Amino acid sequence: MSTRTEFTPEESNALADKNSLIHLVCLPAGAAGLVFLALRWPADHWTVRTFWTLFTAYFLFCWTSCFHETAHQTLWRSRGLSIWLGRFLGTAMFTPYTVYRESHIRHHAYLNKPTDWELWPYSDPKTSVTFRRWFVWLDLVMGVFCSPAIYGRLYFHKDSPLTNPQVRKAIRNEYLGIAIVWGGIIVLCTYFHVWTEFFIIWGIPHFIAGIFQSVRKLTEHLGMSSYDPMLGTRTVLGGGWFTKFCSFANFDIFIHGPHHRHPRLAHNALGEKMEKYVEDHPGVSFPRYATYFGAIRDTIPAMIKTPGVGMNAGAEAPAEDKDRGVVNFVADVSEEVLADEDATLKTEVTASG
């Protein structure tokens, strides 16, 4: 059962050396936004409510990035603390921590391939273009519901690769916990007749946060055909204050190429790793952007024409992986999992060297 990420001593030291607490400002900021919406502070005016709704929605979106870090267990040295924080955040997002972690492990190992459950239906060559064209807009607008459903497929689908009884038991118990918590919230809101307040304080910001999360996911992946993690994802690494703030608040998740290749790497080292790849491989054109808007602009054609990744974005079927049974995050996906035939970056660099 892969409940804990195994780090090398060097990776553990890097995690210990970074400061995650300052990045966790998203947690109290989101909570503060909820409180200010509840108290209608400092005034009960639509402009004030709009501000706090968008403020809260953004930091709830940042909670999803924190959830992502807990799945990797790269927040700090204590992996147990990551697990319990992840279960708390997962309960808020209707997504069991373990099912998200198991899905995300496979997302890193088998990026853009039919076995990338996290990018369904975009990665599944059995889905039609028409279905994906409709689904991508549902995914965008209704991300608050679509994301839990996509992750849940890994547990409920008849062809699920999750066969370990302990893993399935952990996911079942987490689903039960989510049902109990949200069942209690439904009972309380009904008993005290506060459904309107609940939707204003939690429902609307959470719904908008789901849209932000879907935009991030689609911008990182949609339309990318390569199976190579450095070339099959979009990376945003810019110098503007807005880009830097968003990257900081979201644990540098949008420096996505290095993160996908090195899923155990501390997030504060991703920018340096990206610059190193650019320096070492001057002949390679990385899908790197200086702004989020630039990356979003290049994603839009894929959303409209042929929403897909990998084979659904024009790639040939992937070669057989070196490791077809990955159950935990690895140090270097390209070296440990990816077939040499699909390691586009390695092939191009070798040819140019």
SEKOL-528625 format. One record per residue (C-alpha): x, y, z; residue number from 1. Coordinates in nm, 3 decimals. Layout:
N
ATOM       c1       c2       c3    k
ATOM        X        Y        Z  NUM
...
//
This chain:
353
ATOM       c1       c2       c3    k
ATOM    0.000    0.000    0.000    1
ATOM    0.164    0.323   -0.118    2
ATOM    0.040    0.551    0.162    3
ATOM    0.377    0.721    0.201    4
ATOM    0.615    0.866   -0.053    5
ATOM    0.966    0.731   -0.014    6
ATOM    1.234    1.000   -0.040    7
ATOM    1.609    0.971   -0.072    8
ATOM    1.815    1.138    0.205    9
ATOM    1.896    1.421   -0.036   10
ATOM    1.529    1.476   -0.120   11
ATOM    1.434    1.468    0.249   12
ATOM    1.698    1.730    0.331   13
ATOM    1.566    1.953    0.053   14
ATOM    1.215    1.927    0.197   15
ATOM    1.343    2.011    0.544   16
ATOM    1.533    2.315    0.415   17
ATOM    1.233    2.480    0.249   18
ATOM    0.974    2.688    0.432   19
ATOM    0.620    2.566    0.360   20
ATOM    0.449    2.758    0.639   21
ATOM    0.455    3.090    0.454   22
ATOM    0.297    2.924    0.148   23
ATOM    0.020    2.787    0.369   24
ATOM   -0.116    3.141    0.398   25
ATOM   -0.381    3.016    0.155   26
ATOM   -0.546    2.815    0.435   27
ATOM   -0.614    3.100    0.680   28
ATOM   -0.679    3.342    0.393   29
ATOM   -0.955    3.121    0.257   30
ATOM   -1.098    3.074    0.607   31
ATOM   -1.088    3.451    0.666   32
ATOM   -1.279    3.509    0.344   33
ATOM   -1.550    3.269    0.460   34
ATOM   -1.575    3.452    0.794   35
ATOM   -1.597    3.796    0.630   36
ATOM   -1.872    3.671    0.399   37
ATOM   -2.060    3.532    0.699   38
ATOM   -2.023    3.854    0.901   39
ATOM   -2.088    4.074    0.595   40
ATOM   -1.782    4.275    0.694   41
ATOM   -1.724    4.565    0.666   42
ATOM   -2.055    4.639    0.492   43
ATOM   -2.349    4.451    0.344   44
ATOM   -2.308    4.591   -0.008   45
ATOM   -2.295    4.390   -0.331   46
ATOM   -1.951    4.528   -0.420   47
ATOM   -1.808    4.416   -0.085   48
ATOM   -1.969    4.074   -0.117   49
ATOM   -1.837    4.038   -0.471   50
ATOM   -1.486    4.121   -0.354   51
ATOM   -1.493    3.870   -0.068   52
ATOM   -1.653    3.605   -0.289   53
ATOM   -1.375    3.630   -0.547   54
ATOM   -1.110    3.658   -0.274   55
ATOM   -1.242    3.346   -0.102   56
ATOM   -1.281    3.158   -0.430   57
ATOM   -0.921    3.224   -0.524   58
ATOM   -0.781    3.100   -0.196   59
ATOM   -1.012    2.797   -0.197   60
ATOM   -0.857    2.728   -0.538   61
ATOM   -0.517    2.754   -0.368   62
ATOM   -0.642    2.489   -0.123   63
ATOM   -0.654    2.250   -0.422   64
ATOM   -0.286    2.319   -0.483   65
ATOM   -0.215    2.251   -0.117   66
ATOM   -0.416    1.928   -0.153   67
ATOM   -0.188    1.841   -0.445   68
ATOM    0.120    1.893   -0.228   69
ATOM   -0.022    1.670    0.044   70
ATOM   -0.066    1.392   -0.214   71
ATOM    0.303    1.420   -0.306   72
ATOM    0.385    1.461    0.065   73
ATOM    0.631    1.737   -0.020   74
ATOM    0.493    2.002    0.218   75
ATOM    0.732    1.908    0.497   76
ATOM    0.916    1.607    0.637   77
ATOM    0.615    1.478    0.830   78
ATOM    0.429    1.259    0.582   79
ATOM    0.167    1.175    0.846   80
ATOM    0.079    1.545    0.873   81
ATOM    0.043    1.564    0.493   82
ATOM   -0.197    1.269    0.500   83
ATOM   -0.427    1.417    0.763   84
ATOM   -0.424    1.766    0.611   85
ATOM   -0.497    1.600    0.276   86
ATOM   -0.794    1.414    0.425   87
ATOM   -0.930    1.738    0.568   88
ATOM   -0.897    1.921    0.235   89
ATOM   -1.026    1.621    0.040   90
ATOM   -1.338    1.611    0.256   91
ATOM   -1.407    1.976    0.170   92
ATOM   -1.364    1.891   -0.201   93
ATOM   -1.568    1.565   -0.203   94
ATOM   -1.251    1.375   -0.299   95
ATOM   -1.092    1.104   -0.081   96
ATOM   -0.725    1.175   -0.021   97
ATOM   -0.619    0.821   -0.111   98
ATOM   -0.811    0.805   -0.439   99
ATOM   -0.660    1.139   -0.542  100
ATOM   -0.311    1.027   -0.446  101
ATOM   -0.345    0.695   -0.633  102
ATOM   -0.481    0.874   -0.939  103
ATOM   -0.206    1.134   -0.924  104
ATOM    0.072    0.874   -0.894  105
ATOM   -0.048    0.721   -1.221  106
ATOM   -0.093    1.065   -1.379  107
ATOM    0.278    1.132   -1.327  108
ATOM    0.391    0.786   -1.433  109
ATOM    0.174    0.758   -1.745  110
ATOM    0.125    1.119   -1.854  111
ATOM   -0.106    1.166   -2.155  112
ATOM   -0.144    0.789   -2.206  113
ATOM   -0.466    0.586   -2.200  114
ATOM   -0.365    0.472   -1.849  115
ATOM   -0.359    0.834   -1.725  116
ATOM   -0.689    0.810   -1.534  117
ATOM   -0.663    1.168   -1.407  118
ATOM   -0.686    1.313   -1.758  119
ATOM   -0.993    1.112   -1.860  120
ATOM   -1.164    1.155   -2.105  121
ATOM   -0.894    1.355   -2.282  122
ATOM   -0.639    1.073   -2.256  123
ATOM   -0.879    0.791   -2.350  124
ATOM   -0.868    0.708   -2.724  125
ATOM   -1.199    0.521   -2.685  126
ATOM   -1.387    0.847   -2.626  127
ATOM   -1.522    1.031   -2.928  128
ATOM   -1.427    1.383   -3.030  129
ATOM   -1.792    1.486   -3.000  130
ATOM   -1.812    1.360   -2.641  131
ATOM   -1.489    1.539   -2.547  132
ATOM   -1.606    1.862   -2.709  133
ATOM   -1.914    1.859   -2.489  134
ATOM   -1.739    1.731   -2.178  135
ATOM   -1.460    1.991   -2.177  136
ATOM   -1.711    2.272   -2.125  137
ATOM   -1.893    2.077   -1.855  138
ATOM   -1.553    2.013   -1.695  139
ATOM   -1.471    2.384   -1.714  140
ATOM   -1.795    2.518   -1.570  141
ATOM   -1.885    2.234   -1.333  142
ATOM   -1.535    2.146   -1.215  143
ATOM   -1.649    2.135   -0.853  144
ATOM   -1.843    1.818   -0.941  145
ATOM   -1.654    1.686   -1.244  146
ATOM   -1.318    1.663   -1.068  147
ATOM   -1.442    1.438   -0.783  148
ATOM   -1.622    1.222   -1.041  149
ATOM   -1.307    1.184   -1.255  150
ATOM   -1.095    1.087   -0.955  151
ATOM   -1.367    0.852   -0.832  152
ATOM   -1.358    0.655   -1.158  153
ATOM   -1.028    0.503   -1.043  154
ATOM   -1.213    0.341   -0.752  155
ATOM   -1.554    0.263   -0.900  156
ATOM   -1.467    0.160   -1.257  157
ATOM   -1.481   -0.212   -1.335  158
ATOM   -1.134   -0.196   -1.493  159
ATOM   -0.976   -0.011   -1.203  160
ATOM   -0.608   -0.095   -1.145  161
ATOM   -0.666   -0.055   -0.771  162
ATOM   -0.663   -0.415   -0.656  163
ATOM   -0.484   -0.377   -0.323  164
ATOM   -0.748   -0.447   -0.052  165
ATOM   -0.584   -0.202    0.191  166
ATOM   -0.593    0.081   -0.063  167
ATOM   -0.956    0.013   -0.148  168
ATOM   -1.047   -0.005    0.222  169
ATOM   -0.878    0.331    0.289  170
ATOM   -1.069    0.491    0.001  171
ATOM   -1.397    0.337    0.116  172
ATOM   -1.347    0.471    0.468  173
ATOM   -1.262    0.817    0.334  174
ATOM   -1.578    0.816    0.122  175
ATOM   -1.774    0.721    0.435  176
ATOM   -1.610    1.007    0.625  177
ATOM   -1.702    1.252    0.349  178
ATOM   -2.061    1.125    0.348  179
ATOM   -2.089    1.163    0.727  180
ATOM   -1.945    1.517    0.730  181
ATOM   -2.153    1.645    0.440  182
ATOM   -2.459    1.457    0.563  183
ATOM   -2.421    1.642    0.892  184
ATOM   -2.386    1.976    0.712  185
ATOM   -2.703    1.906    0.511  186
ATOM   -2.896    1.818    0.829  187
ATOM   -2.776    2.132    1.011  188
ATOM   -2.850    2.365    0.719  189
ATOM   -3.198    2.216    0.689  190
ATOM   -3.271    2.227    1.061  191
ATOM   -3.158    2.589    1.103  192
ATOM   -3.299    2.704    0.765  193
ATOM   -2.968    2.854    0.654  194
ATOM   -2.938    2.715    0.301  195
ATOM   -2.928    3.064    0.147  196
ATOM   -2.647    3.171    0.378  197
ATOM   -2.463    2.845    0.312  198
ATOM   -2.468    2.896   -0.063  199
ATOM   -2.355    3.257   -0.032  200
ATOM   -2.074    3.182    0.214  201
ATOM   -1.952    2.844    0.085  202
ATOM   -2.139    2.729   -0.226  203
ATOM   -2.066    3.016   -0.463  204
ATOM   -1.695    3.061   -0.374  205
ATOM   -1.645    2.683   -0.391  206
ATOM   -1.815    2.671   -0.732  207
ATOM   -1.593    2.951   -0.868  208
ATOM   -1.284    2.784   -0.720  209
ATOM   -1.378    2.472   -0.918  210
ATOM   -1.371    2.679   -1.238  211
ATOM   -1.026    2.816   -1.149  212
ATOM   -0.904    2.461   -1.085  213
ATOM   -1.038    2.337   -1.418  214
ATOM   -0.872    2.625   -1.601  215
ATOM   -0.542    2.531   -1.437  216
ATOM   -0.574    2.163   -1.526  217
ATOM   -0.675    2.225   -1.885  218
ATOM   -0.406    2.490   -1.936  219
ATOM   -0.136    2.258   -1.810  220
ATOM   -0.239    1.963   -2.028  221
ATOM   -0.503    2.001   -2.297  222
ATOM   -0.370    1.970   -2.652  223
ATOM   -0.032    1.831   -2.544  224
ATOM    0.062    1.520   -2.743  225
ATOM    0.408    1.429   -2.610  226
ATOM    0.452    1.159   -2.347  227
ATOM    0.772    1.326   -2.233  228
ATOM    0.695    1.517   -1.909  229
ATOM    0.903    1.821   -2.008  230
ATOM    0.737    1.853   -2.348  231
ATOM    0.393    1.710   -2.273  232
ATOM    0.293    1.982   -2.024  233
ATOM    0.282    2.362   -2.028  234
ATOM    0.509    2.545   -1.785  235
ATOM    0.453    2.901   -1.665  236
ATOM    0.760    3.073   -1.523  237
ATOM    0.762    3.449   -1.551  238
ATOM    0.902    3.757   -1.383  239
ATOM    0.588    3.969   -1.346  240
ATOM    0.448    4.032   -0.999  241
ATOM    0.111    3.872   -1.081  242
ATOM    0.269    3.554   -1.215  243
ATOM    0.508    3.536   -0.920  244
ATOM    0.226    3.583   -0.668  245
ATOM    0.007    3.317   -0.829  246
ATOM    0.300    3.077   -0.845  247
ATOM    0.384    3.142   -0.479  248
ATOM    0.025    3.098   -0.361  249
ATOM   -0.008    2.771   -0.554  250
ATOM    0.318    2.604   -0.450  251
ATOM    0.480    2.666   -0.792  252
ATOM    0.255    2.399   -0.943  253
ATOM    0.249    2.569   -1.282  254
ATOM    0.622    2.508   -1.329  255
ATOM    0.473    2.189   -1.454  256
ATOM    0.732    2.024   -1.676  257
ATOM    0.999    1.978   -1.406  258
ATOM    0.729    1.886   -1.156  259
ATOM    0.602    1.611   -1.383  260
ATOM    0.946    1.472   -1.449  261
ATOM    1.059    1.494   -1.084  262
ATOM    0.744    1.446   -0.871  263
ATOM    0.942    1.415   -0.547  264
ATOM    1.125    1.745   -0.597  265
ATOM    1.054    2.023   -0.346  266
ATOM    0.834    2.286   -0.512  267
ATOM    1.075    2.572   -0.433  268
ATOM    1.339    2.401   -0.652  269
ATOM    1.121    2.372   -0.963  270
ATOM    1.207    2.713   -1.110  271
ATOM    1.579    2.648   -1.082  272
ATOM    1.533    2.303   -1.235  273
ATOM    1.346    2.452   -1.533  274
ATOM    1.620    2.707   -1.594  275
ATOM    1.877    2.429   -1.578  276
ATOM    1.693    2.228   -1.844  277
ATOM    1.676    2.534   -2.071  278
ATOM    2.046    2.604   -2.020  279
ATOM    2.152    2.243   -2.081  280
ATOM    1.928    2.191   -2.386  281
ATOM    1.944    2.507   -2.600  282
ATOM    1.816    2.321   -2.905  283
ATOM    1.489    2.219   -2.742  284
ATOM    1.178    2.437   -2.760  285
ATOM    1.007    2.386   -2.426  286
ATOM    0.636    2.475   -2.393  287
ATOM    0.723    2.750   -2.148  288
ATOM    0.531    3.074   -2.096  289
ATOM    0.603    3.399   -1.916  290
ATOM    0.237    3.456   -1.821  291
ATOM   -0.068    3.247   -1.739  292
ATOM   -0.265    3.429   -2.007  293
ATOM   -0.016    3.321   -2.271  294
ATOM   -0.060    2.957   -2.171  295
ATOM   -0.439    2.993   -2.162  296
ATOM   -0.439    3.151   -2.509  297
ATOM   -0.257    2.849   -2.652  298
ATOM   -0.501    2.612   -2.479  299
ATOM   -0.820    2.758   -2.624  300
ATOM   -0.783    2.607   -2.977  301
ATOM   -0.756    2.259   -2.824  302
ATOM   -1.071    2.321   -2.618  303
ATOM   -1.267    2.412   -2.929  304
ATOM   -1.130    2.177   -3.196  305
ATOM   -1.012    1.848   -3.050  306
ATOM   -0.997    1.840   -2.669  307
ATOM   -0.745    1.571   -2.591  308
ATOM   -0.392    1.473   -2.492  309
ATOM   -0.156    1.205   -2.618  310
ATOM   -0.326    0.992   -2.885  311
ATOM   -0.629    1.223   -2.882  312
ATOM   -0.394    1.512   -2.964  313
ATOM   -0.232    1.337   -3.260  314
ATOM    0.037    1.120   -3.098  315
ATOM    0.110    0.761   -3.193  316
ATOM    0.028    0.492   -2.938  317
ATOM    0.287    0.497   -2.658  318
ATOM    0.564    0.238   -2.639  319
ATOM    0.571   -0.009   -2.351  320
ATOM    0.687    0.157   -2.030  321
ATOM    0.992    0.041   -1.839  322
ATOM    0.769    0.003   -1.533  323
ATOM    0.402   -0.074   -1.598  324
ATOM    0.306   -0.118   -1.232  325
ATOM    0.407    0.208   -1.064  326
ATOM    0.243    0.242   -0.721  327
ATOM    0.436    0.538   -0.581  328
ATOM    0.600    0.861   -0.697  329
ATOM    0.942    0.811   -0.853  330
ATOM    1.245    1.040   -0.857  331
ATOM    1.264    1.078   -1.237  332
ATOM    0.973    0.963   -1.454  333
ATOM    1.174    0.976   -1.776  334
ATOM    1.453    0.759   -1.640  335
ATOM    1.246    0.512   -1.436  336
ATOM    0.917    0.474   -1.625  337
ATOM    0.908    0.629   -1.971  338
ATOM    1.006    0.410   -2.266  339
ATOM    1.315    0.537   -2.448  340
ATOM    1.109    0.568   -2.768  341
ATOM    0.878    0.817   -2.595  342
ATOM    1.152    1.019   -2.424  343
ATOM    1.141    1.293   -2.687  344
ATOM    1.364    1.529   -2.493  345
ATOM    1.633    1.267   -2.447  346
ATOM    1.620    1.176   -2.819  347
ATOM    1.648    1.537   -2.935  348
ATOM    1.930    1.620   -2.697  349
ATOM    2.124    1.310   -2.797  350
ATOM    2.081    1.396   -3.162  351
ATOM    2.197    1.754   -3.111  352
ATOM    2.490    1.650   -2.891  353
//
